[in-house]
């Protein structure tokens, strides 16, 4: 993913067609390519909308990637999820009425994550146990990659690696609410909107997640992990 002049740019396609060849239509190979084509083909009247998108939404790219990374526990998947989320965001930007752009894009990222999760579940069942009925979250956990460096948003924390490992081991609802509240510092109301659950549920889930995190942290520090 590359940002040029404040906007994400698609990968360049090789120019392999000569003047004598018939016209060749290349389908976009990724959500990022599609986003680039949408931007390039926009009418002049859409310049103001694009400027608003670059001003309000594009600065949330890093935070959106970090959120997707914590949800998916997979660096490559997070890239795909964020690309799809920004494509959807650009397509639906006409319905954006201002407010917290980060919460808005997080909602889209979360929806894209669930789409990725369903697709990964189907593939996992075919590749690992076509007739199995095990928990898809645990199935995905066994497939996910943890080879890249700790997230930039955890650099400021003293034991970033331990924090990441504990979060990755937690159930997704706990991991999600902890990231949104403790790392992204969103309000209960914003988290309720993003996760589509009542504020009371957010508060209860956060309380349980904090306790679970604290217990895991003590186990790690007591054993020198």
CNS distance restraints for C-alpha pairs under 8 A (distance, minus, plus):
assign (resid   1 and name CA) (resid   8 and name CA) 6.83 0.50 0.50
assign (resid   1 and name CA) (resid   9 and name CA) 7.21 0.50 0.50
assign (resid   1 and name CA) (resid  10 and name CA) 7.51 0.50 0.50
assign (resid   1 and name CA) (resid  79 and name CA) 7.76 0.50 0.50
assign (resid   2 and name CA) (resid   8 and name CA) 5.52 0.50 0.50
assign (resid   2 and name CA) (resid   9 and name CA) 5.58 0.50 0.50
assign (resid   2 and name CA) (resid  10 and name CA) 7.47 0.50 0.50
assign (resid   3 and name CA) (resid   7 and name CA) 5.06 0.50 0.50
assign (resid   3 and name CA) (resid   8 and name CA) 4.31 0.50 0.50
assign (resid   3 and name CA) (resid   9 and name CA) 5.85 0.50 0.50
assign (resid   4 and name CA) (resid   8 and name CA) 6.26 0.50 0.50
assign (resid   4 and name CA) (resid   9 and name CA) 6.36 0.50 0.50
assign (resid   6 and name CA) (resid  54 and name CA) 6.52 0.50 0.50
assign (resid   6 and name CA) (resid  58 and name CA) 7.23 0.50 0.50
assign (resid   7 and name CA) (resid  54 and name CA) 6.38 0.50 0.50
assign (resid   7 and name CA) (resid  58 and name CA) 6.59 0.50 0.50
assign (resid   8 and name CA) (resid  32 and name CA) 7.75 0.50 0.50
assign (resid   8 and name CA) (resid  36 and name CA) 7.72 0.50 0.50
assign (resid   8 and name CA) (resid  58 and name CA) 7.86 0.50 0.50
assign (resid   9 and name CA) (resid  32 and name CA) 7.29 0.50 0.50
assign (resid   9 and name CA) (resid  33 and name CA) 7.90 0.50 0.50
assign (resid   9 and name CA) (resid  36 and name CA) 6.11 0.50 0.50
assign (resid  10 and name CA) (resid  32 and name CA) 5.27 0.50 0.50
assign (resid  10 and name CA) (resid  33 and name CA) 4.73 0.50 0.50
assign (resid  10 and name CA) (resid  34 and name CA) 7.96 0.50 0.50
assign (resid  10 and name CA) (resid  35 and name CA) 7.46 0.50 0.50
assign (resid  10 and name CA) (resid  36 and name CA) 5.43 0.50 0.50
assign (resid  11 and name CA) (resid  32 and name CA) 7.77 0.50 0.50
assign (resid  11 and name CA) (resid  33 and name CA) 6.65 0.50 0.50
assign (resid  17 and name CA) (resid  21 and name CA) 6.19 0.50 0.50
assign (resid  17 and name CA) (resid  24 and name CA) 7.61 0.50 0.50
assign (resid  28 and name CA) (resid  33 and name CA) 5.36 0.50 0.50
assign (resid  28 and name CA) (resid  34 and name CA) 5.56 0.50 0.50
assign (resid  29 and name CA) (resid  33 and name CA) 6.31 0.50 0.50
assign (resid  29 and name CA) (resid  34 and name CA) 7.78 0.50 0.50
assign (resid  30 and name CA) (resid  34 and name CA) 6.43 0.50 0.50
assign (resid  31 and name CA) (resid  35 and name CA) 6.12 0.50 0.50
assign (resid  31 and name CA) (resid  80 and name CA) 7.80 0.50 0.50
assign (resid  31 and name CA) (resid  83 and name CA) 5.65 0.50 0.50
assign (resid  31 and name CA) (resid  84 and name CA) 5.18 0.50 0.50
assign (resid  31 and name CA) (resid  87 and name CA) 6.13 0.50 0.50
assign (resid  32 and name CA) (resid  36 and name CA) 6.20 0.50 0.50
assign (resid  32 and name CA) (resid  83 and name CA) 5.51 0.50 0.50
assign (resid  32 and name CA) (resid  84 and name CA) 7.23 0.50 0.50
assign (resid  32 and name CA) (resid  87 and name CA) 6.93 0.50 0.50
assign (resid  33 and name CA) (resid  37 and name CA) 6.27 0.50 0.50
assign (resid  34 and name CA) (resid  38 and name CA) 6.15 0.50 0.50
assign (resid  34 and name CA) (resid  87 and name CA) 7.28 0.50 0.50
assign (resid  35 and name CA) (resid  39 and name CA) 6.25 0.50 0.50
assign (resid  35 and name CA) (resid  86 and name CA) 7.79 0.50 0.50
assign (resid  35 and name CA) (resid  87 and name CA) 5.30 0.50 0.50
assign (resid  35 and name CA) (resid  90 and name CA) 7.58 0.50 0.50
assign (resid  36 and name CA) (resid  40 and name CA) 6.15 0.50 0.50
assign (resid  37 and name CA) (resid  41 and name CA) 6.00 0.50 0.50
assign (resid  38 and name CA) (resid  42 and name CA) 6.06 0.50 0.50
assign (resid  39 and name CA) (resid  50 and name CA) 7.82 0.50 0.50
assign (resid  42 and name CA) (resid  46 and name CA) 6.14 0.50 0.50
assign (resid  42 and name CA) (resid  47 and name CA) 7.80 0.50 0.50
assign (resid  43 and name CA) (resid  47 and name CA) 7.52 0.50 0.50
assign (resid  46 and name CA) (resid  50 and name CA) 6.26 0.50 0.50
assign (resid  47 and name CA) (resid  51 and name CA) 6.14 0.50 0.50
assign (resid  48 and name CA) (resid  52 and name CA) 6.32 0.50 0.50
assign (resid  49 and name CA) (resid  53 and name CA) 6.18 0.50 0.50
assign (resid  49 and name CA) (resid  93 and name CA) 7.84 0.50 0.50
assign (resid  49 and name CA) (resid  94 and name CA) 7.66 0.50 0.50
assign (resid  50 and name CA) (resid  54 and name CA) 6.15 0.50 0.50
assign (resid  51 and name CA) (resid  55 and name CA) 6.11 0.50 0.50
assign (resid  52 and name CA) (resid  56 and name CA) 5.88 0.50 0.50
assign (resid  52 and name CA) (resid  57 and name CA) 7.86 0.50 0.50
assign (resid  53 and name CA) (resid  57 and name CA) 5.25 0.50 0.50
assign (resid  53 and name CA) (resid  58 and name CA) 6.59 0.50 0.50
assign (resid  53 and name CA) (resid  90 and name CA) 7.25 0.50 0.50
assign (resid  53 and name CA) (resid  93 and name CA) 7.32 0.50 0.50
assign (resid  54 and name CA) (resid  58 and name CA) 4.98 0.50 0.50
assign (resid  54 and name CA) (resid  59 and name CA) 7.31 0.50 0.50
assign (resid  55 and name CA) (resid  59 and name CA) 6.96 0.50 0.50
assign (resid  56 and name CA) (resid  60 and name CA) 7.70 0.50 0.50
assign (resid  56 and name CA) (resid 101 and name CA) 6.08 0.50 0.50
assign (resid  57 and name CA) (resid  61 and name CA) 7.41 0.50 0.50
assign (resid  57 and name CA) (resid 101 and name CA) 5.93 0.50 0.50
assign (resid  57 and name CA) (resid 102 and name CA) 7.23 0.50 0.50
assign (resid  57 and name CA) (resid 105 and name CA) 7.24 0.50 0.50
assign (resid  60 and name CA) (resid  64 and name CA) 5.98 0.50 0.50
assign (resid  60 and name CA) (resid 101 and name CA) 7.59 0.50 0.50
assign (resid  60 and name CA) (resid 102 and name CA) 5.90 0.50 0.50
assign (resid  60 and name CA) (resid 105 and name CA) 7.64 0.50 0.50
assign (resid  61 and name CA) (resid  65 and name CA) 6.16 0.50 0.50
assign (resid  61 and name CA) (resid  82 and name CA) 7.80 0.50 0.50
assign (resid  62 and name CA) (resid  66 and name CA) 6.25 0.50 0.50
assign (resid  63 and name CA) (resid  67 and name CA) 6.17 0.50 0.50
assign (resid  63 and name CA) (resid 102 and name CA) 7.90 0.50 0.50
assign (resid  63 and name CA) (resid 153 and name CA) 7.95 0.50 0.50
assign (resid  63 and name CA) (resid 184 and name CA) 7.91 0.50 0.50
assign (resid  64 and name CA) (resid  68 and name CA) 6.14 0.50 0.50
assign (resid  64 and name CA) (resid  82 and name CA) 6.55 0.50 0.50
assign (resid  64 and name CA) (resid 102 and name CA) 7.81 0.50 0.50
assign (resid  64 and name CA) (resid 105 and name CA) 7.10 0.50 0.50
assign (resid  64 and name CA) (resid 106 and name CA) 6.23 0.50 0.50
assign (resid  64 and name CA) (resid 109 and name CA) 6.83 0.50 0.50
assign (resid  65 and name CA) (resid  69 and name CA) 5.99 0.50 0.50
assign (resid  65 and name CA) (resid  78 and name CA) 6.04 0.50 0.50
assign (resid  65 and name CA) (resid  79 and name CA) 6.76 0.50 0.50
assign (resid  65 and name CA) (resid  82 and name CA) 5.89 0.50 0.50
assign (resid  66 and name CA) (resid  70 and name CA) 6.24 0.50 0.50
assign (resid  66 and name CA) (resid  78 and name CA) 7.84 0.50 0.50
assign (resid  66 and name CA) (resid 151 and name CA) 6.61 0.50 0.50
assign (resid  66 and name CA) (resid 152 and name CA) 7.89 0.50 0.50
assign (resid  66 and name CA) (resid 153 and name CA) 7.30 0.50 0.50
assign (resid  67 and name CA) (resid  71 and name CA) 6.24 0.50 0.50
assign (resid  67 and name CA) (resid 106 and name CA) 7.51 0.50 0.50
assign (resid  67 and name CA) (resid 109 and name CA) 7.87 0.50 0.50
assign (resid  67 and name CA) (resid 179 and name CA) 7.28 0.50 0.50
assign (resid  67 and name CA) (resid 180 and name CA) 7.94 0.50 0.50
assign (resid  68 and name CA) (resid  72 and name CA) 5.99 0.50 0.50
assign (resid  68 and name CA) (resid  73 and name CA) 7.97 0.50 0.50
assign (resid  68 and name CA) (resid  78 and name CA) 4.93 0.50 0.50
assign (resid  68 and name CA) (resid  79 and name CA) 7.97 0.50 0.50
assign (resid  68 and name CA) (resid  81 and name CA) 6.65 0.50 0.50
assign (resid  68 and name CA) (resid  82 and name CA) 6.82 0.50 0.50
assign (resid  68 and name CA) (resid 109 and name CA) 6.58 0.50 0.50
assign (resid  68 and name CA) (resid 110 and name CA) 7.36 0.50 0.50
assign (resid  68 and name CA) (resid 113 and name CA) 6.90 0.50 0.50
assign (resid  69 and name CA) (resid  73 and name CA) 5.28 0.50 0.50
assign (resid  69 and name CA) (resid  74 and name CA) 5.86 0.50 0.50
assign (resid  69 and name CA) (resid  75 and name CA) 5.78 0.50 0.50
assign (resid  69 and name CA) (resid  77 and name CA) 7.54 0.50 0.50
assign (resid  69 and name CA) (resid  78 and name CA) 4.87 0.50 0.50
assign (resid  70 and name CA) (resid  74 and name CA) 7.88 0.50 0.50
assign (resid  70 and name CA) (resid 167 and name CA) 7.70 0.50 0.50
assign (resid  70 and name CA) (resid 168 and name CA) 6.93 0.50 0.50
assign (resid  70 and name CA) (resid 175 and name CA) 7.32 0.50 0.50
assign (resid  70 and name CA) (resid 176 and name CA) 7.45 0.50 0.50
assign (resid  70 and name CA) (resid 179 and name CA) 7.66 0.50 0.50
assign (resid  71 and name CA) (resid 113 and name CA) 7.23 0.50 0.50
assign (resid  71 and name CA) (resid 172 and name CA) 6.69 0.50 0.50
assign (resid  71 and name CA) (resid 175 and name CA) 7.30 0.50 0.50
assign (resid  71 and name CA) (resid 176 and name CA) 6.50 0.50 0.50
assign (resid  72 and name CA) (resid  77 and name CA) 6.73 0.50 0.50
assign (resid  72 and name CA) (resid  78 and name CA) 6.51 0.50 0.50
assign (resid  72 and name CA) (resid 113 and name CA) 7.02 0.50 0.50
assign (resid  72 and name CA) (resid 117 and name CA) 7.91 0.50 0.50
assign (resid  72 and name CA) (resid 144 and name CA) 7.84 0.50 0.50
assign (resid  73 and name CA) (resid  78 and name CA) 7.91 0.50 0.50
assign (resid  73 and name CA) (resid 141 and name CA) 7.45 0.50 0.50
assign (resid  73 and name CA) (resid 144 and name CA) 6.17 0.50 0.50
assign (resid  73 and name CA) (resid 145 and name CA) 7.10 0.50 0.50
assign (resid  73 and name CA) (resid 146 and name CA) 7.26 0.50 0.50
assign (resid  73 and name CA) (resid 168 and name CA) 6.38 0.50 0.50
assign (resid  74 and name CA) (resid  78 and name CA) 6.09 0.50 0.50
assign (resid  74 and name CA) (resid 144 and name CA) 5.22 0.50 0.50
assign (resid  74 and name CA) (resid 145 and name CA) 5.22 0.50 0.50
assign (resid  74 and name CA) (resid 146 and name CA) 6.62 0.50 0.50
assign (resid  75 and name CA) (resid  79 and name CA) 6.55 0.50 0.50
assign (resid  75 and name CA) (resid 145 and name CA) 6.99 0.50 0.50
assign (resid  75 and name CA) (resid 146 and name CA) 7.48 0.50 0.50
assign (resid  75 and name CA) (resid 148 and name CA) 7.13 0.50 0.50
assign (resid  76 and name CA) (resid  80 and name CA) 6.64 0.50 0.50
assign (resid  77 and name CA) (resid  81 and name CA) 6.05 0.50 0.50
assign (resid  78 and name CA) (resid  82 and name CA) 6.04 0.50 0.50
assign (resid  79 and name CA) (resid  83 and name CA) 6.18 0.50 0.50
assign (resid  80 and name CA) (resid  84 and name CA) 6.22 0.50 0.50
assign (resid  81 and name CA) (resid  85 and name CA) 6.07 0.50 0.50
assign (resid  81 and name CA) (resid 109 and name CA) 6.64 0.50 0.50
assign (resid  81 and name CA) (resid 112 and name CA) 5.77 0.50 0.50
assign (resid  81 and name CA) (resid 113 and name CA) 6.02 0.50 0.50
assign (resid  81 and name CA) (resid 116 and name CA) 7.18 0.50 0.50
assign (resid  82 and name CA) (resid  86 and name CA) 6.12 0.50 0.50
assign (resid  82 and name CA) (resid 109 and name CA) 6.28 0.50 0.50
assign (resid  82 and name CA) (resid 112 and name CA) 7.86 0.50 0.50
assign (resid  83 and name CA) (resid  87 and name CA) 6.27 0.50 0.50
assign (resid  84 and name CA) (resid  88 and name CA) 6.21 0.50 0.50
assign (resid  84 and name CA) (resid 112 and name CA) 6.81 0.50 0.50
assign (resid  85 and name CA) (resid  89 and name CA) 6.00 0.50 0.50
assign (resid  85 and name CA) (resid 105 and name CA) 7.36 0.50 0.50
assign (resid  85 and name CA) (resid 108 and name CA) 5.62 0.50 0.50
assign (resid  85 and name CA) (resid 109 and name CA) 5.19 0.50 0.50
assign (resid  85 and name CA) (resid 112 and name CA) 6.07 0.50 0.50
assign (resid  86 and name CA) (resid  90 and name CA) 6.04 0.50 0.50
assign (resid  86 and name CA) (resid 105 and name CA) 7.73 0.50 0.50
assign (resid  87 and name CA) (resid  91 and name CA) 6.25 0.50 0.50
assign (resid  88 and name CA) (resid  92 and name CA) 6.15 0.50 0.50
assign (resid  88 and name CA) (resid 108 and name CA) 7.49 0.50 0.50
assign (resid  89 and name CA) (resid  93 and name CA) 5.63 0.50 0.50
assign (resid  89 and name CA) (resid 105 and name CA) 6.98 0.50 0.50
assign (resid  89 and name CA) (resid 108 and name CA) 7.10 0.50 0.50
assign (resid  92 and name CA) (resid  96 and name CA) 7.27 0.50 0.50
assign (resid 100 and name CA) (resid 104 and name CA) 6.37 0.50 0.50
assign (resid 101 and name CA) (resid 105 and name CA) 6.14 0.50 0.50
assign (resid 102 and name CA) (resid 106 and name CA) 6.00 0.50 0.50
assign (resid 103 and name CA) (resid 107 and name CA) 6.27 0.50 0.50
assign (resid 103 and name CA) (resid 186 and name CA) 7.95 0.50 0.50
assign (resid 103 and name CA) (resid 190 and name CA) 6.43 0.50 0.50
assign (resid 103 and name CA) (resid 191 and name CA) 7.92 0.50 0.50
assign (resid 103 and name CA) (resid 194 and name CA) 6.64 0.50 0.50
assign (resid 104 and name CA) (resid 108 and name CA) 6.75 0.50 0.50
assign (resid 104 and name CA) (resid 194 and name CA) 7.57 0.50 0.50
assign (resid 105 and name CA) (resid 109 and name CA) 6.09 0.50 0.50
assign (resid 106 and name CA) (resid 110 and name CA) 6.05 0.50 0.50
assign (resid 106 and name CA) (resid 194 and name CA) 6.65 0.50 0.50
assign (resid 107 and name CA) (resid 111 and name CA) 6.36 0.50 0.50
assign (resid 107 and name CA) (resid 193 and name CA) 7.73 0.50 0.50
assign (resid 107 and name CA) (resid 194 and name CA) 4.69 0.50 0.50
assign (resid 107 and name CA) (resid 195 and name CA) 7.26 0.50 0.50
assign (resid 108 and name CA) (resid 112 and name CA) 6.20 0.50 0.50
assign (resid 109 and name CA) (resid 113 and name CA) 6.07 0.50 0.50
assign (resid 110 and name CA) (resid 114 and name CA) 6.35 0.50 0.50
assign (resid 110 and name CA) (resid 194 and name CA) 7.63 0.50 0.50
assign (resid 110 and name CA) (resid 195 and name CA) 7.84 0.50 0.50
assign (resid 111 and name CA) (resid 115 and name CA) 6.43 0.50 0.50
assign (resid 112 and name CA) (resid 116 and name CA) 6.20 0.50 0.50
assign (resid 113 and name CA) (resid 117 and name CA) 6.02 0.50 0.50
assign (resid 114 and name CA) (resid 118 and name CA) 6.18 0.50 0.50
assign (resid 115 and name CA) (resid 119 and name CA) 6.30 0.50 0.50
assign (resid 116 and name CA) (resid 120 and name CA) 5.98 0.50 0.50
assign (resid 117 and name CA) (resid 121 and name CA) 6.00 0.50 0.50
assign (resid 118 and name CA) (resid 122 and name CA) 6.38 0.50 0.50
assign (resid 119 and name CA) (resid 123 and name CA) 6.35 0.50 0.50
assign (resid 120 and name CA) (resid 124 and name CA) 5.88 0.50 0.50
assign (resid 120 and name CA) (resid 140 and name CA) 7.39 0.50 0.50
assign (resid 121 and name CA) (resid 125 and name CA) 6.16 0.50 0.50
assign (resid 121 and name CA) (resid 136 and name CA) 5.99 0.50 0.50
assign (resid 121 and name CA) (resid 139 and name CA) 7.93 0.50 0.50
assign (resid 121 and name CA) (resid 140 and name CA) 7.43 0.50 0.50
assign (resid 122 and name CA) (resid 126 and name CA) 6.49 0.50 0.50
assign (resid 123 and name CA) (resid 127 and name CA) 6.10 0.50 0.50
assign (resid 124 and name CA) (resid 128 and name CA) 5.62 0.50 0.50
assign (resid 124 and name CA) (resid 129 and name CA) 7.28 0.50 0.50
assign (resid 124 and name CA) (resid 139 and name CA) 7.27 0.50 0.50
assign (resid 124 and name CA) (resid 140 and name CA) 7.57 0.50 0.50
assign (resid 125 and name CA) (resid 129 and name CA) 4.95 0.50 0.50
assign (resid 125 and name CA) (resid 130 and name CA) 4.64 0.50 0.50
assign (resid 125 and name CA) (resid 131 and name CA) 7.14 0.50 0.50
assign (resid 125 and name CA) (resid 132 and name CA) 6.86 0.50 0.50
assign (resid 126 and name CA) (resid 130 and name CA) 4.60 0.50 0.50
assign (resid 134 and name CA) (resid 138 and name CA) 7.86 0.50 0.50
assign (resid 134 and name CA) (resid 139 and name CA) 7.32 0.50 0.50
assign (resid 135 and name CA) (resid 139 and name CA) 6.37 0.50 0.50
assign (resid 136 and name CA) (resid 140 and name CA) 6.07 0.50 0.50
assign (resid 137 and name CA) (resid 141 and name CA) 6.17 0.50 0.50
assign (resid 137 and name CA) (resid 172 and name CA) 7.88 0.50 0.50
assign (resid 138 and name CA) (resid 142 and name CA) 6.45 0.50 0.50
assign (resid 139 and name CA) (resid 143 and name CA) 6.79 0.50 0.50
assign (resid 140 and name CA) (resid 144 and name CA) 6.04 0.50 0.50
assign (resid 150 and name CA) (resid 154 and name CA) 6.96 0.50 0.50
assign (resid 150 and name CA) (resid 155 and name CA) 7.45 0.50 0.50
assign (resid 150 and name CA) (resid 160 and name CA) 6.86 0.50 0.50
assign (resid 150 and name CA) (resid 161 and name CA) 6.29 0.50 0.50
assign (resid 150 and name CA) (resid 164 and name CA) 7.10 0.50 0.50
assign (resid 151 and name CA) (resid 155 and name CA) 6.93 0.50 0.50
assign (resid 153 and name CA) (resid 183 and name CA) 7.51 0.50 0.50
assign (resid 154 and name CA) (resid 160 and name CA) 5.43 0.50 0.50
assign (resid 154 and name CA) (resid 164 and name CA) 7.97 0.50 0.50
assign (resid 155 and name CA) (resid 160 and name CA) 6.17 0.50 0.50
assign (resid 156 and name CA) (resid 160 and name CA) 7.75 0.50 0.50
assign (resid 159 and name CA) (resid 163 and name CA) 6.22 0.50 0.50
assign (resid 160 and name CA) (resid 164 and name CA) 6.15 0.50 0.50
assign (resid 161 and name CA) (resid 165 and name CA) 6.21 0.50 0.50
assign (resid 162 and name CA) (resid 166 and name CA) 6.10 0.50 0.50
assign (resid 162 and name CA) (resid 217 and name CA) 7.99 0.50 0.50
assign (resid 162 and name CA) (resid 220 and name CA) 7.84 0.50 0.50
assign (resid 162 and name CA) (resid 225 and name CA) 7.72 0.50 0.50
assign (resid 163 and name CA) (resid 167 and name CA) 6.14 0.50 0.50
assign (resid 163 and name CA) (resid 217 and name CA) 7.95 0.50 0.50
assign (resid 164 and name CA) (resid 168 and name CA) 6.03 0.50 0.50
assign (resid 165 and name CA) (resid 169 and name CA) 6.28 0.50 0.50
assign (resid 166 and name CA) (resid 170 and name CA) 6.51 0.50 0.50
assign (resid 166 and name CA) (resid 213 and name CA) 6.97 0.50 0.50
assign (resid 166 and name CA) (resid 216 and name CA) 6.74 0.50 0.50
assign (resid 166 and name CA) (resid 217 and name CA) 7.34 0.50 0.50
assign (resid 167 and name CA) (resid 175 and name CA) 5.62 0.50 0.50
assign (resid 167 and name CA) (resid 213 and name CA) 7.54 0.50 0.50
assign (resid 168 and name CA) (resid 175 and name CA) 7.19 0.50 0.50
assign (resid 170 and name CA) (resid 174 and name CA) 6.36 0.50 0.50
assign (resid 170 and name CA) (resid 175 and name CA) 5.79 0.50 0.50
assign (resid 170 and name CA) (resid 213 and name CA) 8.00 0.50 0.50
assign (resid 171 and name CA) (resid 175 and name CA) 6.14 0.50 0.50
assign (resid 172 and name CA) (resid 176 and name CA) 5.83 0.50 0.50
assign (resid 173 and name CA) (resid 177 and name CA) 6.29 0.50 0.50
assign (resid 173 and name CA) (resid 205 and name CA) 7.65 0.50 0.50
assign (resid 174 and name CA) (resid 178 and name CA) 6.13 0.50 0.50
assign (resid 174 and name CA) (resid 205 and name CA) 6.57 0.50 0.50
assign (resid 174 and name CA) (resid 206 and name CA) 6.82 0.50 0.50
assign (resid 174 and name CA) (resid 208 and name CA) 7.66 0.50 0.50
assign (resid 174 and name CA) (resid 209 and name CA) 4.93 0.50 0.50
assign (resid 175 and name CA) (resid 179 and name CA) 6.19 0.50 0.50
assign (resid 175 and name CA) (resid 209 and name CA) 7.42 0.50 0.50
assign (resid 176 and name CA) (resid 180 and name CA) 6.27 0.50 0.50
assign (resid 177 and name CA) (resid 181 and name CA) 6.02 0.50 0.50
assign (resid 177 and name CA) (resid 191 and name CA) 7.25 0.50 0.50
assign (resid 177 and name CA) (resid 202 and name CA) 7.30 0.50 0.50
assign (resid 177 and name CA) (resid 205 and name CA) 7.35 0.50 0.50
assign (resid 177 and name CA) (resid 206 and name CA) 6.06 0.50 0.50
assign (resid 177 and name CA) (resid 209 and name CA) 7.73 0.50 0.50
assign (resid 178 and name CA) (resid 182 and name CA) 5.44 0.50 0.50
assign (resid 178 and name CA) (resid 183 and name CA) 7.17 0.50 0.50
assign (resid 178 and name CA) (resid 206 and name CA) 6.48 0.50 0.50
assign (resid 178 and name CA) (resid 209 and name CA) 6.76 0.50 0.50
assign (resid 178 and name CA) (resid 210 and name CA) 7.35 0.50 0.50
assign (resid 179 and name CA) (resid 183 and name CA) 4.99 0.50 0.50
assign (resid 179 and name CA) (resid 184 and name CA) 6.20 0.50 0.50
assign (resid 180 and name CA) (resid 184 and name CA) 4.87 0.50 0.50
assign (resid 180 and name CA) (resid 185 and name CA) 6.19 0.50 0.50
assign (resid 180 and name CA) (resid 186 and name CA) 5.74 0.50 0.50
assign (resid 180 and name CA) (resid 191 and name CA) 6.72 0.50 0.50
assign (resid 181 and name CA) (resid 185 and name CA) 4.61 0.50 0.50
assign (resid 181 and name CA) (resid 186 and name CA) 5.08 0.50 0.50
assign (resid 181 and name CA) (resid 187 and name CA) 6.76 0.50 0.50
assign (resid 181 and name CA) (resid 188 and name CA) 7.64 0.50 0.50
assign (resid 181 and name CA) (resid 191 and name CA) 7.53 0.50 0.50
assign (resid 182 and name CA) (resid 186 and name CA) 7.87 0.50 0.50
assign (resid 186 and name CA) (resid 190 and name CA) 6.04 0.50 0.50
assign (resid 186 and name CA) (resid 191 and name CA) 6.46 0.50 0.50
assign (resid 187 and name CA) (resid 191 and name CA) 6.22 0.50 0.50
assign (resid 188 and name CA) (resid 192 and name CA) 6.00 0.50 0.50
assign (resid 188 and name CA) (resid 199 and name CA) 6.12 0.50 0.50
assign (resid 188 and name CA) (resid 202 and name CA) 6.70 0.50 0.50
assign (resid 188 and name CA) (resid 203 and name CA) 7.20 0.50 0.50
assign (resid 189 and name CA) (resid 193 and name CA) 6.30 0.50 0.50
assign (resid 189 and name CA) (resid 199 and name CA) 6.31 0.50 0.50
assign (resid 190 and name CA) (resid 194 and name CA) 6.21 0.50 0.50
assign (resid 191 and name CA) (resid 195 and name CA) 5.95 0.50 0.50
assign (resid 191 and name CA) (resid 199 and name CA) 7.89 0.50 0.50
assign (resid 191 and name CA) (resid 202 and name CA) 7.14 0.50 0.50
assign (resid 192 and name CA) (resid 196 and name CA) 5.50 0.50 0.50
assign (resid 192 and name CA) (resid 197 and name CA) 5.25 0.50 0.50
assign (resid 192 and name CA) (resid 198 and name CA) 5.74 0.50 0.50
assign (resid 192 and name CA) (resid 199 and name CA) 5.38 0.50 0.50
assign (resid 192 and name CA) (resid 202 and name CA) 6.32 0.50 0.50
assign (resid 193 and name CA) (resid 197 and name CA) 7.18 0.50 0.50
assign (resid 197 and name CA) (resid 201 and name CA) 6.33 0.50 0.50
assign (resid 197 and name CA) (resid 202 and name CA) 6.78 0.50 0.50
assign (resid 198 and name CA) (resid 202 and name CA) 6.41 0.50 0.50
assign (resid 199 and name CA) (resid 203 and name CA) 6.22 0.50 0.50
assign (resid 200 and name CA) (resid 204 and name CA) 6.17 0.50 0.50
assign (resid 201 and name CA) (resid 205 and name CA) 5.87 0.50 0.50
assign (resid 202 and name CA) (resid 206 and name CA) 5.94 0.50 0.50
assign (resid 203 and name CA) (resid 207 and name CA) 6.14 0.50 0.50
assign (resid 204 and name CA) (resid 208 and name CA) 6.36 0.50 0.50
assign (resid 205 and name CA) (resid 209 and name CA) 6.00 0.50 0.50
assign (resid 206 and name CA) (resid 210 and name CA) 6.00 0.50 0.50
assign (resid 207 and name CA) (resid 211 and name CA) 6.36 0.50 0.50
assign (resid 208 and name CA) (resid 212 and name CA) 6.12 0.50 0.50
assign (resid 209 and name CA) (resid 213 and name CA) 5.99 0.50 0.50
assign (resid 210 and name CA) (resid 214 and name CA) 6.01 0.50 0.50
assign (resid 211 and name CA) (resid 215 and name CA) 6.11 0.50 0.50
assign (resid 212 and name CA) (resid 216 and name CA) 6.18 0.50 0.50
assign (resid 213 and name CA) (resid 217 and name CA) 5.97 0.50 0.50
assign (resid 214 and name CA) (resid 218 and name CA) 6.17 0.50 0.50
assign (resid 215 and name CA) (resid 219 and name CA) 6.32 0.50 0.50
assign (resid 216 and name CA) (resid 220 and name CA) 6.22 0.50 0.50
assign (resid 217 and name CA) (resid 221 and name CA) 6.15 0.50 0.50
assign (resid 218 and name CA) (resid 222 and name CA) 5.76 0.50 0.50
assign (resid 219 and name CA) (resid 223 and name CA) 6.19 0.50 0.50
assign (resid 219 and name CA) (resid 225 and name CA) 7.98 0.50 0.50
assign (resid 220 and name CA) (resid 224 and name CA) 5.99 0.50 0.50
assign (resid 220 and name CA) (resid 225 and name CA) 4.57 0.50 0.50
assign (resid 221 and name CA) (resid 225 and name CA) 5.74 0.50 0.50
